[in-house]
Amino acid sequence: MAHVPAVSETENGREPESGPGTENAGAARSTRTWAVIAAACAGQFLVVLDVSVVNVALPSMRTDLGLSTIGLQWVLNAYTIAFAGFMLLGGRAADIFGRKRMFLAGLGVFTAASLAGGLAQEGWQLLAARGVQGLGAAVLAPATLTILTAAVPAGPARTRAIATWAAVGAGGGAAGGLVGGVLTDALSWRWVLLINVPTGALVLAAAVLWLTEGRAKEARRRLDLPGAVLVTGGLAVVAYGIVQTEEAGWTAAATLVPLLGGLLLLAAFLLVEARTKQPLMPLRLFRVRAVSGANAGMMVTGSASFAMWFFMTVYAQNVLGYTPLQAGLALIPSSLSVVLGSKLAPVLMRLIGARHVAVLGALVGAAGFGWQSAMTADGTFLKTILGPGILMMAGAGLAMTPLAALATASAAPGEAGLVSGLVNTSRTMGGAIGLSVLSTVAAARTSHGTGPVALTEGYALAFRTGTGLLVVAALLMFFWLPRQSDT
């Protein structure tokens, strides 16, 4: 890789210490660059892992802390909604206050909240810790992508680095089932959170050593806190309204009031963003076709792929009778396929273009979801987990890399963190809302039945709905994404 200012040293007014030098100097810069990429990817792995790592531990959490069914869903949603809602704020903070500083701050909060969650003695303590974890992740995640894009010059090298970041992130979601299963079976559910403490400490130490500070020169030192509160509150209230449909139905006041209230908060957020001088999410960004199309595609594909891990895990345990460890092991091939899809994407992007690779990924994922929707209560590993799981996650890996590359390639230097945060927000917000919707769809079909057949029918309907979402995503990306790309 050519000249690489490890996190944009020139943005702070300093020239890189080494210019065109000897072969050894070039090798040292290359080694440092990949160390920076490794630290950024490790941070991304942790925050995505914690979206799915708790899935297999949910039954144990319910027994130990006396959580209700809705409480269990909020173990997931408290994290993903705080993660999605504050990520734009985290992205802007990285531009203003420095990427390394925000990386360290986010990882520190995430690690401390993991410790608190692992030691929780009451259900509310666990939910509060998961919310704070999500806040730390929201600060950390945008910094990881911004650090990476600042460390690698635009072109094929950056595309490969983004593919690595996407593969590691996708692998984090995929590995959650295995990691959670091993820890829950061997130790207890608490270790699915406590494992983040030593891991986070190691990544913190590596980041202190390898990352150098960088920020955008033109970024003003002001954060749009009202915008952050409105968007997070709106997402949380909408998700709560969707969850209420499981108990009250779609037409009950208990459902309609929070749904309408959440939509009003989101409308107020857009109004604030249109009028404030320094908005959290400048609406003009969405006039850039690559940014708007890539984020729309990321949101719709994320709504299906995030829910996939939840439903595959509960199907394996609640219907097929797998232990947490067996459920995690069963999803290893899917974990490998998402990484393979992410690494294959740059090769295909050079051959057929980013737009077509993103569309192909959505269609491959849709084929896997359609196959999975044929699941039965007496399904086999090969037909109801292995085959469809590989297709679903290979498709997710293929779609993620071109979408992230398209969005970040069009970002101005002063808005790199913001666009990175927007990409992560779209995916995570889509996942949070998608999980709420698909869980409601599944619950409505089972009519509160707990037998294997009733549960399978509910899960199958959720996968059929996911198939439709991915077909919509493919059409949306085909017509919306730009036909030509420099990535």
Residue pairs with C-beta under 8 A, 6 or more apart in sequence:
1 29
1 30
1 33
1 152
1 153
1 157
2 153
2 157
3 16
3 29
3 153
4 29
4 30
4 32
4 33
4 151
4 152
4 153
5 16
5 150
5 151
5 214
6 32
6 33
6 36
6 151
6 210
6 211
6 212
7 36
7 99
7 100
7 147
7 150
7 151
7 211
7 212
7 213
7 214
8 99
8 150
8 151
8 214
9 15
9 16
9 212
9 214
10 16
11 150
11 214
11 215
11 216
11 217
11 413
12 213
12 214
12 215
18 25
18 28
18 29
32 210
33 151
33 152
35 206
35 210
36 147
36 148
36 151
36 210
36 211
37 148
37 151
37 152
37 161
37 164
37 165
38 206
39 103
39 147
39 203
39 206
39 207
39 210
39 211
40 103
40 143
40 144
40 145
40 147
40 148
40 151
40 165
41 144
41 148
41 164
41 165
41 168
41 169
42 168
42 203
42 206
43 103
43 106
43 107
43 140
43 141
43 143
43 144
43 203
43 207
44 141
44 144
44 145
44 165
44 168
44 169
44 172
45 168
45 169
45 171
45 172
46 107
46 110
46 137
46 140
46 172
46 196
46 199
46 200
46 203
47 83
47 110
47 137
47 140
47 141
47 172
48 169
48 170
48 172
48 173
49 172
49 173
49 175
49 176
49 179
50 79
50 110
50 114
50 133
50 137
50 176
50 193
50 196
51 76
51 79
51 80
51 83
51 172
51 173
51 176
51 306
51 309
51 428
51 431
52 172
52 173
52 174
52 176
52 177
52 180
52 306
52 309
52 310
52 313
53 175
53 176
53 177
53 179
53 180
53 192
54 61
54 75
54 76
54 176
54 180
54 189
54 192
54 193
55 76
55 176
55 177
55 180
55 309
55 310
55 313
55 314
56 177
56 180
56 181
56 184
56 313
56 317
56 324
56 327
56 328
57 180
57 183
57 184
57 189
57 192
57 324
58 72
58 75
58 314
59 317
60 184
60 188
60 189
60 324
61 67
61 72
61 75
61 126
61 189
62 71
62 72
64 189
65 120
65 121
65 122
65 123
65 126
66 123
67 75
67 123
67 126
69 246
70 243
70 246
70 247
71 123
71 127
73 243
73 435
73 436
73 439
74 127
74 130
74 243
75 126
75 127
75 130
76 310
76 435
77 236
77 239
77 243
77 432
77 435
77 436
78 127
78 128
78 130
78 131
78 134
79 130
79 131
79 133
79 134
79 137
80 134
80 306
80 428
80 431
80 432
80 435
81 134
81 232
81 235
81 236
81 239
81 432
82 130
82 131
82 132
82 133
82 134
82 135
82 137
82 138
82 232
83 134
83 135
83 137
83 138
83 141
83 428
83 432
84 138
84 232
84 235
84 425
84 428
84 429
84 431
84 432
85 138
85 228
85 231
85 232
85 233
85 235
85 236
85 429
86 134
86 135
86 138
86 139
86 228
86 232
87 138
87 141
87 142
87 421
87 422
87 424
87 425
87 428
88 227
88 228
88 231
88 280
88 281
88 418
88 421
88 422
88 425
89 138
89 139
89 223
89 224
89 225
89 227
89 228
89 280
89 421
90 102
90 106
90 138
90 139
90 140
90 141
90 142
90 143
90 417
90 421
91 142
91 146
91 417
91 418
91 419
91 420
91 421
91 422
91 424
91 425
92 219
92 223
92 224
92 280
92 417
92 418
92 421
93 102
93 139
93 223
93 417
94 102
94 103
94 139
94 142
94 143
94 146
94 215
94 417
94 420
94 421
95 146
95 215
95 216
95 219
95 414
95 415
95 416
95 417
95 418
96 215
96 216
96 219
96 220
96 221
96 222
96 223
97 215
97 221
98 213
98 214
98 215
99 143
99 146
99 147
99 150
99 211
99 213
99 214
99 215
99 417
100 143
100 147
100 207
100 211
100 212
100 213
100 214
101 213
102 139
102 140
102 142
102 143
102 417
103 140
103 143
103 144
103 147
103 207
103 211
104 204
104 207
104 208
105 139
106 136
106 137
106 138
106 139
106 140
106 141
106 143
107 136
107 140
107 200
107 203
107 204
107 207
108 136
108 200
108 204
109 132
109 133
109 135
109 136
109 139
110 133
110 136
110 137
110 140
110 196
110 200
111 136
111 196
111 197
111 200
111 201
111 204
112 132
112 136
113 129
113 130
113 132
113 133
113 135
113 136
114 129
114 133
114 193
114 194
114 196
114 197
114 200
115 193
115 194
115 196
115 197
116 125
116 128
116 129
116 132
117 125
117 126
117 129
117 130
117 133
117 193
118 190
118 191
118 193
118 194
118 197
119 190
119 194
120 126
120 129
129 193
138 421
141 421
141 424
142 417
142 418
142 420
142 421
142 424
143 417
143 420
144 165
144 420
145 162
145 165
145 404
145 408
145 420
145 423
145 424
146 416
146 417
146 420
147 211
147 214
148 161
148 162
148 165
149 158
149 161
149 162
149 408
149 411
149 416
149 420
150 214
150 416
151 161
152 158
152 161
154 409
154 486
156 346
156 350
158 405
158 487
159 346
159 349
159 401
159 405
159 487
160 346
162 401
162 404
162 405
162 408
163 342
163 343
163 345
163 346
163 401
164 342
164 343
165 404
166 342
166 345
166 397
166 400
166 401
166 404
167 338
167 339
167 342
167 343
167 397
167 401
168 339
169 400
170 338
170 339
170 341
170 342
170 393
170 396
170 397
170 400
171 335
171 338
171 339
173 305
173 306
173 309
173 338
174 309
174 331
174 334
174 335
174 336
174 338
174 339
174 393
175 335
176 309
177 309
177 312
177 313
177 327
177 328
177 330
177 331
177 335
178 328
178 329
178 331
178 332
178 335
179 192
179 195
179 328
180 192
180 324
180 328
181 323
181 324
181 325
181 326
181 327
181 328
181 329
182 325
182 328
183 189
183 191
183 192
183 195
184 191
184 192
184 324
184 325
185 323
185 324
185 325
186 325
216 413
216 414
216 415
216 416
216 417
217 413
217 414
218 413
218 414
219 414
220 278
222 278
223 280
224 272
224 273
224 276
224 278
224 279
224 280
226 272
226 276
227 269
227 272
227 273
227 276
227 279
227 280
227 281
228 280
230 265
230 266
230 268
230 269
230 272
231 265
231 266
231 269
231 280
231 281
233 262
233 265
234 262
234 263
234 264
234 265
234 266
234 268
234 269
235 262
235 266
235 429
235 432
235 433
236 262
237 258
237 259
237 261
237 262
237 265
238 258
238 259
238 262
238 263
238 266
238 433
239 262
239 432
239 433
239 436
240 258
240 262
241 255
241 256
241 257
241 258
241 259
241 261
241 262
242 255
242 259
242 433
242 436
242 437
242 440
243 436
243 439
243 440
244 252
244 254
244 255
244 258
245 255
245 440
245 444
246 439
246 440
246 443
246 444
247 254
248 254
248 255
249 255
250 256
270 283
272 279
273 279
273 280
273 281
273 282
273 283
274 283
281 418
281 422
282 415
282 418
285 291
285 292
285 415
285 418
285 419
285 422
286 292
286 295
288 410
289 480
289 481
289 482
290 406
290 407
290 409
290 410
290 481
290 482
290 485
291 407
291 410
291 411
291 419
291 422
292 480
293 406
293 476
293 477
293 480
293 481
293 482
294 358
294 403
294 404
294 406
294 407
294 423
294 481
295 407
295 422
295 423
295 426
296 426
296 476
296 477
296 480
297 358
297 362
297 399
297 403
297 473
297 476
297 477
297 480
297 481
298 400
298 403
298 404
298 407
298 423
298 426
298 427
298 430
299 426
299 427
299 429
299 430
300 430
300 469
300 470
300 472
300 473
300 476
301 361
301 362
301 365
301 396
301 399
301 400
301 403
301 427
301 430
301 469
301 470
301 473
302 426
302 427
302 428
302 429
302 430
302 431
302 434
303 430
303 431
303 433
303 434
303 435
303 437
303 438
303 466
303 469
304 365
304 369
304 434
304 438
304 466
304 469
304 470
304 473
305 365
305 392
305 393
305 396
305 431
306 427
306 428
306 430
306 431
306 432
306 434
306 435
307 431
307 434
307 435
307 438
307 439
307 462
307 466
308 369
308 372
308 392
308 393
308 396
308 463
308 466
309 331
310 435
310 439
311 438
311 442
311 459
311 462
311 463
312 331
312 334
312 372
312 385
312 389
313 327
313 331
314 455
314 459
315 375
315 384
315 455
315 456
315 459
316 322
316 326
316 327
316 330
316 331
316 385
317 323
317 324
317 327
318 452
318 455
319 377
319 379
319 452
319 455
319 456
319 459
320 379
320 384
322 330
330 381
330 385
330 386
331 385
331 389
333 386
333 389
333 390
334 389
334 390
334 392
334 393
335 393
337 389
337 390
337 391
337 393
337 394
337 397
338 393
338 394
338 396
338 397
339 397
340 394
340 397
341 361
341 364
341 393
341 394
341 395
341 396
341 397
341 398
342 397
342 398
342 400
342 401
343 397
344 397
344 398
345 357
345 361
345 397
345 398
345 400
345 401
345 402
346 401
348 356
348 357
348 360
348 398
349 357
349 401
349 402
349 405
349 485
349 487
352 360
353 483
353 484
353 485
354 402
354 405
354 406
354 481
354 485
354 487
355 402
355 406
355 477
355 478
355 481
355 482
355 483
355 485
357 398
357 399
357 401
357 402
358 398
358 399
358 402
358 403
358 406
358 477
358 481
359 474
359 477
359 478
360 395
360 398
360 399
361 394
361 395
361 396
361 397
361 398
361 399
361 400
361 402
362 395
362 399
362 470
362 471
362 473
362 474
362 477
363 395
363 470
363 471
363 474
364 391
364 394
364 395
364 398
365 391
365 392
365 393
365 394
365 395
365 396
365 399
365 470
366 395
366 467
366 470
366 471
366 474
367 391
367 395
368 388
368 389
368 390
368 391
368 392
368 393
368 394
368 395
369 388
369 392
369 463
369 464
369 466
369 467
369 470
370 463
370 464
370 467
371 387
371 388
371 391
372 384
372 388
372 389
372 392
372 460
372 463
373 460
373 461
373 463
373 464
373 466
373 467
374 384
374 460
375 384
375 456
375 459
375 460
375 463
376 384
376 456
377 452
377 453
377 455
377 456
379 385
379 456
395 470
399 473
399 477
400 427
402 487
403 423
403 477
404 423
405 485
405 487
406 481
406 482
406 485
406 487
407 419
407 422
407 423
408 416
408 419
408 420
408 423
409 485
409 486
409 487
410 419
411 418
411 419
411 420
434 466
434 469
437 465
438 462
438 465
438 466
439 462
441 458
441 461
441 462
441 465
442 458
442 459
442 461
442 462
443 458
444 458
445 457
445 458
445 461
446 454
446 455
446 457
446 458
447 454
449 455
449 458
